[in-house]
Amino acid sequence: MSFNTFGRVFRFTTWGESHGPALGAVVDGCPPGLALSEEDIQPWLDKRRPGTSRFTTQRQEPDRVCILSGTFEGRTTGTPISLMIENVDQRSKDYSEVALAYRPGHADYAYDAKYGFRDYRGGGRSSARETAARVAAGAVARAVIPEVRIRAYLVELGGDAIDRDAFDDAQIDANPFFCPDAAAAARWEAIVDGARKAGSSVGAIVECVAEGVPAGWGAPLYAKLDSELASAMMSINAVKGVEIGDGFAAARLTGETNADPMRPGNDGKPIFLANHAGGIAGGIATGQPVVVRVALKPTSSILTPVETIGRHGQAADIRTKGRHDPCVGIRAAPVVEAMMALVLADQKLLHRAQVG
């Protein structure tokens, strides 16, 4: 059985391959009557689109989205929303060596071990190209949660972290790294250029904050808001770690320093004096900003030769030709935002179904 669907009430299914004619998503469970057009979706895809700077893959894809169903006169109908994005710049010949040997760190061997067959052209379904469909579906999810503001940005690239004291929200859209620290963005140019010239790659950490999430969204135990977020983020290509709030750093705190103290507010709601928990307690939102961090490994497709084996078990070396991101984490920021939106839309509808 294959698992290509995510969500409980608000669900989406992605389809398509990296080098197929198109890819897309089918969104089901979206409430009717919401304003939705292709113009509402396209800006989010443009943020993820390849070839927008020298620091990403030079594959030239316009990533124009087409709504095939589920809307009428600019509003959702409550029926499945089908979204399609055409592939127009495939170069399958770049993967002739990948057809014969596995890329270490990529899903080549794992797919072959599972299915006994694989689409080696860009990795097929295992390609990060699939995330374009998630971003399109995430744009639909944003229409369900207009009360929430979601912002993702890089806080570390190639082991070099931002200066939190220099955090400037306006800088996130002012540089190609989604970086809130102008000085760090300048340093990262040299890091990514160096990795590309060396035929290598680097990893990154993306932080995502959702503000305006009402207290009460989420569920105890098996549909916890944080467990759903962790599952969503870990499903993104190249993600190897997820933190909620302080994450692993919480293990180095004491009970009193890790607590999020509360004082009475004028509206009867608490005022929190800290947010170590990342806006979630017991799997349920507290009303504070929901904070998630995602660690992405270095891109596995690199020009530096790496020891591997061929499809028939023989020893080999492989270097991956073609157009690849020297840091896949750069274009992951819009994907992380999309997965945050998709989880929150689902949790909003689950909350409404249970408590009205």
N, C-alpha and C positions, 0 to 999 in steps of 0.2 A: 504494500500500500504506500502511496506517495502522499505527502502532506504539503499542500500548497495553499491552504486556507488558514487565516488567523482571525481570532475574535469569537465572541459568543453571541451577542445580539447584533452589534455592528461588525459585520464580517467582510473580509476581502480575500479574493483568490487571485494570485498572479499567474501569468502564463507567458510562454515565449522563451526564446533563447537568444544568446548574445549575437549570433550570426544568422538567425532566422530572418524571415521577412518583416516581422514585427514582434512586439511584446506588449503586454498590457495587464489590466486588472479588471475584475468584476467585483463591485462593491454591493453588498446586499444588507438589508436591515436599516438603510438610511431613511429617516423620517421624511414624509412628503412635505411639499410646500416650501422647501429651503431654496433660496436663490443660488443657482449654480450654472456657470457657463464655462466654456473652454478658457476664456480670459481670466477666470478665477483660479484656474489650475496652472496655467502656463508660467506665471512668475516663479512658482516654487520649482518647477522643472528647470527653468533657466538657471537657478542657483546651483543645481546639481550637474548641469549639462557639461559634457567634456569639451576640451579644446578652447576654453575661455582664457587660459593663460599658459605661459611656458612651463608652469609648475605642475600641470596635469597632463593626462594622455592627450595626444594631438588627433585622436579620432574625432572627425567632424560630424557630429550628429545634431540636427536642429531640435530633436526631441519635441516635435509638435504633437500635442495631444488632440485626439478626436473623441468626442463623446458619441457613442453609437446607440445608447439606449438609456432609459431611466430619467429623462428630463423632457419637459414640454413647456414651451413658452418661457424658458429660462428658469424653471423651477423643478425640483425633484418630484417625482410622481409616487415614490414609495416602492417602486419596482427596481430590479437590479440595474445598476449603473455600470455600463460597459465602457471601458476606456482603452484606447489603442494608441500606441506610439510606434511609428515605422522605423526600422533600421535602414539607413541609407548609405553607410560608409564602412561596410564590412570588408576586411581583407583576410579571407580565410587562408590564403597561401602562406601567411606569416606563421601558421601553426603546423607546418609540415613536420617539424622535429617533434612537436608535442604529440603528434599522432603516433610516434614510434617509441617515445619514452615519457615517463612521468615527471612532472615538475614537483620537486620536494616542497612541502609546505602548502601546495595547492590541493584541490580535491580530486585530481586526476586518478590517483591510485584508488582512493576510497570509493569513487563512483564505479570504477571498473570492478572492484572487489564485490560491490553490492549487485550491480546489474549485469556484469559480464559484457558490457558494451558502454561506450560513452561518446558524447559529442565533444571532440577535441577542439573544435573551432571556438577559441576564446573561452573554453570551459563550459559552453552550453548554459545550462541552468545554474551552474555554480559560479558563473561570472557575476561580478558586481554590476554589470549592465542591468540585471534584474531589478536593482533598486530603483530604477527610473519608474517602474510600475508602482512601487511602494510610495514614492513621492507623489505621484498622481492620486493614489488612493488617500494619502494623507491630506491632500488639499480638500477632498470631499469631507473628511473627518473634521477639518477646521470649521466647516459650515455648521456642524452640529454643536460645536463648543465655542461660540463667539465670545463668551465671557472669559476665555482663557488666552493669555499671551504666551507663546512658546518661543524660546530663543536658544539656539545652540551655537557654540563657538569652540575653537581649539584653545586648550590651555597648555598643551605641551606638544612639541614636534621634535623627533630625533633626540629625545632626552633633554631638550632645552625648554624650560617652563616659563610662562609669563610671570610678570611682576604683578601680583594682585593689587598692590597699591596704585598701579598705573592703569587699572582697568577703565576702559572708555568704551561705552556701548556704541558710540558713533563710529568707532574704528572697525567694528565687525564687518560692515559692508564696504569699508574703504580700502580693503586689501584683499588679495586672492586667497588668503589663508583663513578667513573668518576669525581673525585674531583680534582680541580687544586691547592689545598692548602694541602700540606702534613700534616701539623699540624691538620687541620680540619678533614682530613680523619682518623687520629689516634683517634680523639675524637669520631667520628661517629661509630667506631667499638664498643665502649662501649655503645653508645646510642642504636644501633640496637640489640646488644646482650641482653641488658637490656629489650628491648621491647619484644623480642622473649621469654626470660625466664619468663616474666610476662604474657605471653599469649596475648600480645597487639600488637600494630603497631604504626608507626609514618608516618608523611607526609614529603614532600620535595618540593623544587623549582628547576626546571631545566631551565638553560639559554641556548639559541641556537643563534649562530652568523653565518651568511652567508656572506662571503667576496667575492668580485668579481662580485656582481650583478650589471649589467650595469644600468646607469640612463635611465629611460624610461619604464622599465618593470612595468606592473601594468595597471590599468585603472581607470578612474574617477567613482565616485558614486557607481555603483552596482557590480563592479568586482574589487574593490580596493584590492591592494596587501595586505594591513593590514587586511581588513575584511576577505579575503580568508584565510589568515594565522590564524586569530582568529577562524574561523569556523573549520579549519583543526585541530588545537590544542584542541579545546573544544570537538572534536569528539573522542579524546583519552580517554580510560577508566580512571576514577578517577580524571580527570582534572576538577578543579572548578574555575580556574581563569587564564586569559591570559593578559600579558602586552606587549605593543610594545614600544621600547625605554624606556623612563623614566616611562611610564605607569602612575599609580596613583600618583607617586611622582610629576608628572608635575602639578598636581592640587595645589601643595603647592609652586610653583615657580611664579615669576613675568614674564611679557612679555619679558623683556630684558634678564633675566637669562635663560628663556626657549628657546630663539631664538638660532638657529644654524648659527652663523655669517659666512659669506663667504668672501674670498679674491681672487683676480685673480690668476690663475695658469699659468704656462708656456705653457701648451698645449691648452689654451683657456677654459679649464674647471675650475670650482671653487675649491678652497681649503676650506674645511669646518673646522672651529675652534672648533666645538662641534657636538655631535650627540644625542641630547635629543629626536629627533623624531624617532630614531631607523632606520634611512636610508629610511624612507618613508614619502612623503609629498603629500597630496591630493590623496592618494591612489596609487602613482607612485613612483618607486624607484629613489633615488637621486644619486646613485652611491656610497654612504657610506655603511658600513656594516649594514646589516639588523639584528636587535636585537629583540629577542622574549624571554619572560620569562613565564614559565608555572607552576602553583601551583597544586600539586597533594595531595589529601586528604589521610589520613591513610587508609591502607587496611581494608576493611569491614569484611573479614573473619578472625576472631580471636578466640582464645581459652577461653577468658574471657566471662562468661555468660552475655548475654544482654537480656533485656526484649523485647518481641515481641508478635506476635499472630500467631496462626496456620492457615492453609489454610481455615479452616471453621470458623475462627473468635475467637477461644478460646485463652485465655491468656496463654503464654508460655515463657520459657527462652530458649535461644539457644547458644551453643558454637560450633564453626565450626571446626571439625576435619580435618585432611588432611595436605597437604603440601602447604603453602602459603607464599608469600613474607611479611616479617615484615615491609618492606618499598617498596611499589610498584614503588616509584619514582626512585629507583636505576636503574632498567632495562628500565625505561621510556626514558632515554637519547637517545638511538638509535632509539626509536620510534619517538621522537620529531624531530631528524635529518631527518628521512624518510619523515615525513609529510612536513617539510620545503622543501625538495627536490621535492616532488610531486607537491607542489604549485608552486615552481619556474619553474619547467619544463612546467607546464601548462601555466604559465604567459609568458614564453619565446615564446611558440608557438602561443599564442594569440597575442602577440606583433608583431611577424613576419607576422601573417595573416592580421593584420590591416595596418601596416606601411611598410612591406616589408623588 
